[in-house]
Amino acid sequence: EFFIANADVWANDIRFAITPLTPRPASIFCSANHPLVRKKQPITSALLLDHPWAFINLTETTENHIRHLLSLAEDTALPIGLNCNDFNLLRNATLKNNYLLFTWNDWLADDLKEG
């Protein structure tokens, strides 16, 4: 048997053999009506902190990685608004609210083609 999961949860459990998957490109997504889309200025880390974020099973390791990528201080509180493992819920909540969804590019490829 096998399953795909965040390895952070299982890393110290000797019952599991962990094989890392090839990384996939990811981005921050929002609806076409999101306030950041209407801004006429460059999007900064500070602007991102002004909106709730959505994640698929966010872990402490991922939070730290996000802080590093956005050049945020280690103690910066991230505005997590939704953190779950339901892809459809995350997608629909992002389309209907002001969430910023952190996820893989290929997952939303069809949505991006539709605008």
Backbone as a chain_set.jsonl record, in Angstrom:
{"seq": "EFFIANADVWANDIRFAITPLTPRPASIFCSANHPLVRKKQPITSALLLDHPWAFINLTETTENHIRHLLSLAEDTALPIGLNCNDFNLLRNATLKNNYLLFTWNDWLADDLKEG", "coords": {"N": [[0.832, -1.178, 0.0], [0.308, 2.326, -0.517], [0.368, 5.836, 0.113], [-0.179, 9.329, -0.424], [1.094, 12.021, 1.294], [1.819, 14.753, 3.542], [5.084, 14.639, 4.416], [6.127, 15.537, 6.816], [4.484, 14.843, 8.924], [4.805, 12.117, 9.231], [7.503, 11.592, 9.398], [9.127, 10.678, 11.566], [8.162, 8.217, 12.163], [8.753, 4.908, 12.314], [7.369, 2.935, 11.032], [6.861, 3.588, 8.453], [8.098, 3.906, 5.155], [9.501, 6.535, 3.58], [9.304, 8.24, 0.563], [10.351, 10.926, -1.114], [8.458, 13.01, -3.296], [8.776, 14.4, -6.595], [9.259, 17.857, -6.617], [6.634, 20.217, -7.306], [5.729, 23.035, -9.269], [4.437, 25.883, -7.602], [2.087, 28.457, -6.708], [0.579, 31.585, -5.664], [-2.818, 32.015, -5.561], [-5.863, 33.744, -6.468], [-9.278, 34.921, -6.639], [-10.693, 36.342, -9.66], [-11.894, 38.665, -8.935], [-10.664, 39.593, -6.694], [-9.394, 41.953, -4.274], [-6.602, 42.476, -4.58], [-6.141, 42.104, -7.266], [-7.178, 44.322, -8.45], [-5.48, 46.323, -7.617], [-3.125, 48.844, -8.413], [-0.465, 48.73, -7.966], [2.738, 47.193, -7.254], [2.594, 43.885, -5.902], [3.293, 43.199, -2.625], [4.917, 41.506, 0.158], [3.813, 42.556, 2.486], [1.281, 43.432, 1.6], [0.151, 40.968, 1.0], [-0.2, 39.936, 3.537], [-2.434, 41.236, 4.413], [-4.703, 39.878, 3.743], [-6.801, 36.956, 4.081], [-5.364, 33.666, 4.111], [-5.33, 30.533, 2.334], [-4.747, 27.055, 2.607], [-3.604, 23.729, 1.768], [-3.536, 21.415, 4.09], [-1.566, 22.737, 5.889], [1.615, 22.851, 7.395], [3.948, 23.314, 10.127], [6.54, 23.37, 9.118], [6.075, 24.098, 6.448], [4.917, 26.609, 6.879], [7.162, 27.996, 7.886], [8.791, 27.871, 5.648], [7.306, 29.414, 3.825], [7.42, 31.91, 5.12], [10.157, 32.398, 4.829], [10.404, 32.476, 1.981], [8.896, 34.748, 1.447], [10.339, 36.667, 2.679], [9.792, 37.286, 5.391], [9.772, 38.015, 8.892], [10.725, 35.546, 11.336], [8.893, 35.353, 13.425], [6.534, 36.313, 12.41], [3.084, 36.394, 12.275], [1.049, 34.393, 10.319], [-1.72, 35.028, 8.194], [-3.762, 32.818, 8.378], [-6.64, 31.655, 7.031], [-8.061, 29.463, 6.176], [-7.486, 26.068, 6.371], [-7.213, 22.983, 5.253], [-7.939, 19.647, 3.949], [-9.542, 19.432, 1.781], [-9.877, 19.782, -1.47], [-11.882, 20.825, -3.193], [-13.398, 22.442, -1.471], [-11.46, 24.365, -0.76], [-10.937, 25.509, -3.285], [-13.509, 26.516, -4.03], [-13.999, 28.268, -1.883], [-11.975, 30.105, -2.308], [-12.701, 31.184, -4.776], [-15.077, 32.482, -4.087], [-14.556, 34.192, -2.017], [-12.197, 36.4, -0.338], [-9.828, 34.95, -0.158], [-6.368, 34.03, -0.362], [-4.974, 31.57, -2.126], [-2.606, 29.142, -1.631], [-1.065, 26.955, -3.63], [-0.5, 24.169, -5.938], [0.433, 24.851, -9.274], [-0.519, 23.327, -11.486], [-2.881, 22.215, -10.562], [-4.908, 24.145, -10.719], [-4.996, 24.776, -13.392], [-7.029, 24.545, -15.391], [-8.956, 26.336, -14.404], [-7.52, 28.733, -14.608], [-7.267, 28.962, -17.382], [-9.896, 29.512, -17.974], [-10.159, 31.97, -16.913]], "CA": [[0.0, 0.0, 0.0], [0.998, 3.599, -0.437], [-0.471, 7.024, 0.088], [0.553, 10.585, -0.555], [0.806, 12.881, 2.437], [2.927, 15.603, 3.94], [6.033, 13.772, 5.121], [6.409, 16.057, 8.158], [3.649, 14.143, 9.892], [5.23, 10.724, 9.362], [8.964, 11.516, 9.275], [9.771, 9.95, 12.666], [7.435, 6.969, 12.396], [9.54, 3.857, 11.658], [6.484, 2.025, 10.286], [6.685, 4.07, 7.097], [9.229, 4.246, 4.293], [9.102, 7.777, 2.909], [9.974, 8.556, -0.689], [9.922, 12.264, -1.532], [8.007, 13.198, -4.677], [9.383, 15.516, -7.306], [8.549, 19.108, -6.337], [5.802, 20.774, -8.373], [5.627, 24.492, -9.152], [3.284, 26.399, -6.872], [1.905, 29.911, -6.741], [-0.498, 32.117, -4.843], [-3.95, 32.272, -6.449], [-7.031, 34.416, -5.918], [-10.334, 35.073, -7.641], [-10.52, 37.48, -10.577], [-12.479, 39.841, -8.28], [-9.936, 39.855, -5.445], [-8.873, 43.329, -4.195], [-5.226, 42.592, -5.071], [-6.158, 42.146, -8.729], [-7.518, 45.706, -8.83], [-4.424, 47.261, -7.198], [-2.248, 49.325, -9.496], [0.891, 48.769, -7.438], [3.312, 45.851, -7.109], [2.127, 43.135, -4.737], [4.383, 42.977, -1.679], [4.607, 40.61, 1.272], [2.922, 43.273, 3.406], [-0.073, 43.381, 1.037], [-0.346, 39.593, 1.136], [-0.588, 39.73, 4.937], [-3.71, 41.916, 4.646], [-5.803, 39.042, 3.265], [-6.717, 35.597, 4.633], [-4.713, 32.675, 3.259], [-5.88, 29.179, 2.339], [-3.721, 26.036, 2.373], [-3.9, 22.308, 1.875], [-2.781, 20.799, 5.19], [-0.396, 23.537, 6.238], [2.411, 22.381, 8.528], [4.897, 24.305, 10.644], [7.65, 23.43, 8.165], [5.629, 24.887, 5.3], [4.792, 27.995, 7.348], [8.51, 28.567, 7.943], [9.26, 28.012, 4.261], [6.578, 30.568, 3.269], [8.03, 33.118, 5.714], [11.464, 32.591, 4.185], [10.193, 32.883, 0.589], [8.336, 36.102, 1.418], [11.242, 37.522, 3.467], [9.098, 37.71, 6.605], [10.44, 37.64, 10.141], [10.335, 34.225, 11.819], [7.76, 35.429, 14.343], [5.381, 36.914, 11.737], [1.87, 35.574, 12.263], [0.474, 34.295, 8.985], [-3.177, 35.183, 8.28], [-4.385, 31.589, 7.895], [-8.095, 31.698, 7.125], [-8.611, 28.146, 5.879], [-6.444, 25.051, 6.283], [-7.91, 21.702, 5.245], [-7.5, 18.751, 2.883], [-10.633, 19.332, 0.801], [-9.519, 20.624, -2.609], [-13.057, 21.542, -3.696], [-13.722, 23.495, -0.51], [-10.456, 25.421, -0.916], [-11.163, 26.159, -4.581], [-14.755, 27.288, -3.975], [-13.834, 29.368, -0.924], [-11.112, 31.098, -2.953], [-13.48, 31.839, -5.83], [-16.2, 33.255, -3.548], [-14.104, 35.042, -0.91], [-10.932, 37.08, -0.594], [-8.69, 34.119, 0.214], [-5.214, 33.801, -1.234], [-4.769, 30.127, -2.075], [-1.251, 28.687, -1.913], [-1.203, 25.587, -4.125], [0.227, 23.789, -7.141], [-0.029, 25.495, -10.507], [-1.277, 22.44, -12.376], [-4.201, 21.921, -10.004], [-5.873, 25.162, -11.153], [-4.73, 25.114, -14.785], [-8.289, 24.74, -16.113], [-9.545, 27.599, -13.926], [-6.75, 29.832, -15.169], [-7.643, 29.076, -18.79], [-11.239, 30.092, -18.016], [-10.093, 33.335, -16.379]], "C": [[0.879, 1.243, 0.0], [-0.049, 4.704, -0.357], [0.424, 8.237, -0.001], [0.117, 11.497, 0.577], [2.001, 13.79, 2.672], [3.85, 14.767, 4.818], [6.349, 14.264, 6.529], [5.674, 15.262, 9.23], [4.21, 12.759, 10.204], [6.748, 10.549, 9.449], [9.633, 10.669, 10.36], [9.095, 8.624, 12.991], [8.12, 5.848, 11.613], [8.674, 2.864, 10.879], [6.377, 2.404, 8.814], [8.028, 4.301, 6.408], [8.791, 5.442, 3.46], [9.97, 8.01, 1.682], [9.493, 9.929, -1.134], [9.51, 12.276, -3.009], [8.751, 14.371, -5.298], [8.596, 16.785, -6.992], [7.764, 19.584, -7.56], [5.715, 22.281, -8.177], [4.326, 24.9, -8.451], [3.256, 27.915, -6.956], [0.837, 30.298, -5.733], [-1.617, 32.53, -5.798], [-5.057, 33.011, -5.705], [-8.088, 34.494, -7.011], [-10.046, 36.295, -8.514], [-11.047, 38.771, -9.962], [-11.762, 40.225, -6.986], [-9.401, 41.287, -5.449], [-7.444, 43.486, -4.717], [-5.156, 42.667, -6.591], [-6.397, 43.577, -9.203], [-6.436, 46.716, -8.457], [-3.531, 47.607, -8.379], [-0.797, 49.429, -9.036], [1.43, 47.349, -7.341], [2.804, 45.18, -5.828], [3.343, 42.79, -3.878], [3.957, 41.965, -0.617], [3.634, 41.266, 2.238], [1.484, 43.257, 2.903], [-0.668, 41.982, 1.172], [-0.845, 39.327, 2.552], [-1.93, 40.37, 5.275], [-4.924, 41.082, 4.257], [-5.677, 37.638, 3.849], [-6.147, 34.618, 3.611], [-5.392, 31.325, 3.402], [-4.788, 28.194, 1.925], [-4.308, 24.638, 2.422], [-2.972, 21.737, 2.935], [-1.47, 21.506, 5.498], [0.3, 22.971, 7.474], [3.346, 23.501, 8.976], [6.087, 24.471, 9.696], [7.278, 24.289, 6.961], [5.465, 26.348, 5.691], [6.162, 28.673, 7.362], [9.071, 28.796, 6.54], [8.604, 29.233, 3.601], [7.168, 31.866, 3.816], [9.364, 33.428, 5.035], [11.289, 33.107, 2.75], [9.691, 34.322, 0.467], [9.176, 37.098, 2.215], [10.544, 38.12, 4.685], [9.9, 37.274, 7.824], [9.886, 36.301, 10.635], [9.102, 34.25, 12.707], [6.516, 36.081, 13.717], [4.209, 35.941, 11.751], [1.293, 35.58, 10.849], [-1.051, 34.334, 9.098], [-3.925, 33.964, 7.714], [-5.895, 31.671, 8.131], [-8.733, 30.34, 6.932], [-7.452, 27.18, 5.657], [-7.134, 23.695, 6.37], [-7.378, 20.831, 4.108], [-8.565, 18.557, 1.806], [-10.366, 20.316, -0.344], [-10.709, 21.444, -3.108], [-13.466, 22.676, -2.768], [-12.751, 24.658, -0.654], [-10.675, 26.209, -2.199], [-12.399, 27.055, -4.521], [-14.651, 28.477, -3.022], [-12.978, 30.477, -1.532], [-11.882, 31.862, -4.028], [-14.537, 32.784, -5.268], [-15.807, 34.223, -2.441], [-12.78, 35.702, -1.283], [-9.725, 36.279, -0.115], [-7.589, 34.196, -0.832], [-4.871, 32.331, -1.063], [-3.355, 29.769, -2.512], [-1.351, 27.23, -2.352], [-0.404, 25.378, -5.403], [-0.406, 24.41, -8.371], [-0.915, 24.585, -11.343], [-2.669, 22.114, -11.857], [-5.263, 22.895, -10.526], [-5.699, 25.575, -12.603], [-6.015, 25.369, -15.581], [-8.981, 26.034, -15.691], [-8.832, 28.803, -14.527], [-7.077, 30.041, -16.652], [-9.003, 29.747, -18.956], [-11.271, 31.519, -17.459], [-10.494, 33.432, -14.94]], "O": [[2.024, 1.222, 0.45], [-1.209, 4.508, -0.721], [1.616, 8.185, 0.303], [-1.074, 11.717, 0.793], [3.061, 13.612, 2.071], [3.427, 14.248, 5.851], [6.799, 13.476, 7.361], [6.202, 15.041, 10.32], [4.093, 12.285, 11.335], [7.216, 9.416, 9.565], [10.628, 10.001, 10.077], [9.427, 7.983, 13.988], [8.074, 5.837, 10.383], [9.205, 2.036, 10.14], [5.859, 1.628, 8.011], [8.968, 4.824, 7.006], [7.813, 5.36, 2.717], [11.199, 7.981, 1.751], [8.327, 10.077, -1.498], [10.138, 11.633, -3.85], [9.288, 15.226, -4.593], [7.369, 16.78, -7.095], [8.182, 19.378, -8.7], [5.635, 22.755, -7.044], [3.265, 24.323, -8.689], [4.264, 28.563, -7.238], [0.27, 29.451, -5.043], [-1.392, 33.3, -6.731], [-5.175, 32.92, -4.483], [-7.822, 34.171, -8.169], [-9.257, 37.166, -8.147], [-10.689, 39.858, -10.413], [-12.229, 41.105, -6.263], [-8.997, 41.792, -6.497], [-7.109, 44.543, -5.251], [-4.213, 43.234, -7.142], [-5.875, 43.989, -10.239], [-6.469, 47.851, -8.93], [-3.228, 46.765, -9.224], [0.003, 50.136, -9.648], [0.652, 46.395, -7.345], [2.613, 45.837, -4.804], [4.296, 42.17, -4.349], [2.781, 41.617, -0.512], [2.731, 40.609, 2.754], [0.558, 43.086, 3.696], [-1.863, 41.836, 1.43], [-1.803, 38.579, 2.744], [-2.505, 40.075, 6.323], [-6.058, 41.53, 4.424], [-4.563, 37.172, 4.09], [-6.408, 34.723, 2.412], [-5.957, 31.006, 4.448], [-4.006, 28.463, 1.014], [-5.353, 24.395, 3.026], [-1.77, 21.591, 2.71], [-0.394, 20.921, 5.375], [-0.347, 22.654, 8.473], [3.509, 24.507, 8.285], [6.579, 25.582, 9.497], [8.075, 25.111, 6.509], [5.832, 27.237, 4.923], [6.299, 29.804, 6.897], [9.742, 29.796, 6.285], [9.271, 29.995, 2.9], [7.392, 32.814, 3.063], [9.656, 34.579, 4.71], [11.951, 34.065, 2.35], [10.017, 35.025, -0.49], [8.769, 38.245, 2.404], [10.685, 39.308, 4.973], [10.62, 36.276, 7.78], [8.728, 35.966, 10.385], [8.344, 33.28, 12.744], [5.55, 36.368, 14.424], [4.329, 34.803, 11.296], [1.076, 36.639, 10.26], [-1.613, 33.73, 10.012], [-4.626, 34.064, 6.706], [-6.361, 31.745, 9.268], [-9.817, 30.079, 7.454], [-6.553, 27.443, 4.858], [-7.591, 23.299, 7.443], [-6.468, 21.238, 3.387], [-8.488, 17.619, 1.013], [-10.596, 21.518, -0.212], [-10.562, 22.628, -3.412], [-13.84, 23.754, -3.23], [-13.171, 25.815, -0.668], [-10.605, 27.438, -2.197], [-12.342, 28.219, -4.916], [-15.154, 29.561, -3.316], [-13.232, 31.658, -1.294], [-11.716, 33.075, -4.161], [-14.864, 33.786, -5.904], [-16.643, 34.998, -1.975], [-12.306, 35.573, -2.412], [-8.716, 36.856, 0.289], [-7.843, 34.398, -2.02], [-4.516, 31.898, 0.034], [-2.956, 30.062, -3.639], [-1.683, 26.361, -1.545], [0.274, 26.284, -5.888], [-1.629, 24.482, -8.489], [-1.947, 25.02, -11.853], [-3.552, 21.77, -12.643], [-6.405, 22.494, -10.749], [-6.205, 26.621, -13.007], [-6.074, 26.317, -16.364], [-9.531, 26.747, -16.53], [-9.474, 29.781, -14.911], [-7.152, 31.179, -17.116], [-9.245, 30.454, -19.934], [-12.298, 32.193, -17.53], [-10.483, 34.523, -14.368]]}, "num_chains": 1, "name": "protein.A"}
